[in-house]
Amino acid sequence: MSSIDARDEQLKGHLLSPEFFDAELHPQLRFTSNQLSVDADGSARVRGELEIAGRKREVEAEGRLALLGADLGGRPRVGLSLEASVDRRDFGLDWQAELPGGGPVLEYEVSIAVELELVKEGD
């Protein structure tokens, strides 16, 4: 969780606090999956279990798979870009405040984006 990119150190500190991710008690966000489907056009879908702050929920991420060519050792590489939307309250992240002009400070629906580069190992 310490690698979160909040672009504001005060916000980052708040997100890592017990009011949100409680990073000291739950230092990692985890996703496990055993289901990946890729269509002929490269569209990809991954279904799995997301764990945030000790709470687990089933989620589905969608994105694209791209062939990237070979690495320096000649092994095939692929890129996988995925995005999933979740309601942060499903993970116990329900802190909220009102803006002075009205309306919530934070949205409950958030996006999680993942960029992976995978290299085939062995034969």
Disulfide bonds with the S-S distance in Angstrom:
none
